[in-house]
Structure formats: C-alpha cells, structure tokens
Amino acid sequence: VFGTMAALALAAVLAAFFNAAASFTALQGNEEVSFLVQLIGERANLQGILLAATVFGALGVLDDVTVTQAATVGELHTADPRTPRGDVIASAMRVGRSHIAATVNTLVLAYLGAGLPLFLLFALSGQGPLLVVNGELLAVEVIRALVGSIGIVAAVPLTTLVAGLLIVPRRPAAA
C-alpha cells in the first residue's frame, strides 16, 4: 500500500505538471468529454476529470507491480529467513527490473491497441508527421504513457524498499 500510494502520488503530480505545461484544451482531444460538457456544462472541472482518468489508468498497473514486488520480498524472505535484508532487497530488485520491462511493454501495447484507430486516422489523413506529433490528441496519449511508465519505474524500488523494511527483520534469523 505504501509503495502504491507513493508511486501514485508521483504519477498524479507528474500528470498535473505535464498537463499544465502542455496547456491542453479542456477537452484534451477526448470526445467523451464533449458529451459531458453538454450534460453538465461548466459545473465540473473537466481538466480534473481528465487528470483523474490518467491517474486511474496508472493505478491498475501500479497495483499489479507493487503487489508483485511486496510478494517477491515476502517469498524471498520465507525461502531463506537467514538472508540479510539488503540481499533480499537486491534480489527483489532484480526481479522487479524484469517486471518493469514486461509491464512497460504491456502498457505501450495497450495504449497502441486503444489508440489504433487514432493512428490509422493520422496515417490516412496525409498530415505531416510533425503536425501529427504536435497535435493534442497524440500529445495527451504520450503524456499518459509517460506518466504511467514513470510511475511503474518508481513503484518497484519504493515498494521493494518498504516491503524489505517491513517484512525482513534487521538481523537475520539464527541458524
């Protein structure tokens, strides 16, 4: 929980920063939001809703990574309770690096799959690549992918360290 919350807070801060720095419109290229505007008008903070969508998107992946890392620390400690805390944390980090690689690949492929119609639209529109890359529709998705990936990369060491401190005693068990 501590690792998830810390990584989620980082993802939320980064999402807010990048969204503000990019100066996106209130719709952020999201047509569903245009329907919300028709229903609720200006009563809701649309940018806050879209920021929450980015954070919720990251939460599912962060939860997977942090639960797995905490379980890895627990299993390593259970397998040999005499292993010093530092060694358990180092071993769990090696597992975590593999998990980061697999999860980031999954995240990129999920965004690609969800955005495939958008990519086809850009490919068939005849617009130049620089115009497409600088468009809000693509920039929003790039920021979401970056925020999620940075959150994952931060979640592994944070969770591994916290789990190591909470699960593995300071001194290994006697032989």
C-alpha positions in Angstrom: 0.0 0.0 0.0 2.8 2.4 0.9 4.6 1.7 -2.4 1.4 2.1 -4.4 0.4 5.3 -2.7 3.9 6.9 -3.2 4.1 5.9 -6.8 0.5 7.0 -7.4 1.2 10.4 -5.8 4.3 10.8 -8.1 2.2 9.9 -11.1 -0.5 12.4 -10.1 2.0 15.2 -9.6 3.7 14.4 -13.0 0.3 14.2 -14.8 -0.8 17.5 -13.4 2.6 19.1 -14.2 2.7 17.8 -17.8 -1.0 18.7 -18.4 -0.4 22.2 -17.2 2.9 22.6 -19.1 1.3 21.4 -22.3 -1.6 23.9 -22.0 -4.2 21.4 -23.3 -7.7 22.5 -24.1 -10.4 21.5 -21.6 -11.4 18.6 -23.9 -7.8 17.2 -24.3 -8.8 15.6 -27.6 -11.4 13.4 -25.8 -14.8 13.4 -27.5 -16.4 11.8 -24.5 -15.7 14.9 -22.5 -17.6 17.0 -25.1 -20.7 15.0 -24.2 -20.1 15.7 -20.5 -20.0 19.4 -21.3 -23.4 19.1 -23.0 -24.8 17.3 -19.9 -23.3 19.2 -17.0 -22.0 22.4 -18.6 -19.3 24.2 -16.7 -20.2 22.8 -13.3 -17.4 20.2 -13.3 -13.7 20.7 -13.5 -13.1 18.9 -16.9 -9.3 19.1 -16.6 -9.6 17.5 -13.1 -11.7 14.7 -14.6 -9.2 14.0 -17.3 -6.3 14.2 -14.8 -8.2 11.6 -12.6 -8.6 9.4 -15.7 -4.8 9.4 -16.2 -4.2 8.6 -12.5 -6.8 5.8 -12.5 -5.2 4.4 -15.6 -1.8 4.3 -13.9 -3.3 2.9 -10.7 -4.2 -0.5 -12.2 -0.7 -1.1 -13.4 0.9 0.3 -10.3 -1.2 -2.0 -8.1 -0.1 -5.0 -10.1 3.6 -4.0 -9.9 3.6 -3.2 -6.2 1.6 -6.3 -5.1 4.0 -8.4 -7.0 7.1 -6.7 -5.6 5.8 -7.0 -2.0 5.0 -10.7 -2.6 8.5 -11.2 -4.1 10.2 -9.8 -1.0 8.0 -12.0 1.3 8.7 -15.1 -0.7 12.4 -14.5 -0.8 12.5 -13.9 2.9 10.3 -17.1 3.6 12.6 -19.2 1.3 15.6 -18.3 3.5 14.9 -16.3 6.6 18.6 -16.1 7.3 19.2 -13.9 4.2 20.1 -10.4 5.2 17.7 -7.6 4.4 20.0 -6.0 1.9 20.4 -9.2 0.0 16.6 -9.8 -0.1 16.0 -6.3 -1.4 18.7 -6.7 -4.0 17.2 -10.0 -5.2 13.7 -8.5 -5.3 15.0 -5.5 -7.3 16.4 -7.9 -9.9 13.0 -9.5 -10.3 11.5 -6.0 -10.3 13.6 -4.9 -13.3 12.2 -7.8 -15.3 8.7 -6.9 -14.2 9.2 -3.2 -15.1 10.3 -4.2 -18.6 7.4 -6.6 -19.1 4.8 -4.1 -17.7 6.1 -1.1 -19.7 5.9 -3.2 -22.8 2.3 -4.2 -21.9 1.4 -0.6 -21.2 2.8 0.6 -24.5 1.0 -2.2 -26.4 -2.3 -1.4 -24.5 -2.1 2.3 -25.5 -1.2 1.3 -29.1 -4.2 -1.0 -29.2 -6.6 1.5 -27.7 -5.2 4.2 -30.0 -5.0 2.2 -33.2 -8.0 3.9 -34.8 -6.3 7.3 -34.0 -3.0 6.1 -35.5 -4.8 5.0 -38.6 -6.6 8.3 -38.8 -3.3 10.1 -38.7 -1.7 7.8 -41.2 -4.5 8.2 -43.7 -5.1 11.9 -43.2 -2.0 12.9 -45.2 -0.8 15.2 -42.5 2.9 15.6 -41.9 4.5 13.7 -39.0 5.5 16.9 -37.2 1.9 18.2 -37.3 0.6 14.9 -36.0 3.2 14.6 -33.2 2.4 18.2 -32.1 -1.3 17.6 -32.1 -3.2 17.5 -28.8 -4.8 14.1 -29.5 -1.4 12.4 -29.7 0.3 14.5 -27.0 -2.3 13.5 -24.4 -1.7 9.9 -25.1 2.1 10.3 -24.9 1.8 12.0 -21.6 -0.4 9.3 -20.2 2.0 6.6 -21.3 5.0 8.5 -19.9 3.3 9.2 -16.6 2.3 5.5 -16.3 5.8 4.3 -17.2 7.5 6.7 -14.7 5.1 5.5 -12.0 5.9 1.9 -12.7 9.7 2.6 -12.7 9.3 4.4 -9.4 7.0 1.9 -7.8 9.4 -1.0 -7.9 12.2 0.4 -5.8 9.8 2.2 -3.5 7.7 -0.9 -2.8 10.7 -3.2 -2.6 12.4 -1.0 0.0 9.3 -0.6 2.1 8.5 -4.3 1.9 12.1 -5.1 2.8 11.9 -2.8 5.8 8.5 -4.2 7.0 9.0 -7.9 6.2 12.6 -8.7 6.7 14.0 -8.2 10.3 17.1 -6.1 10.8 19.1 -9.1 11.7 18.6 -12.5 10.0 17.1 -15.4 12.0 19.7 -17.5 13.9 20.7 -20.8 12.2 
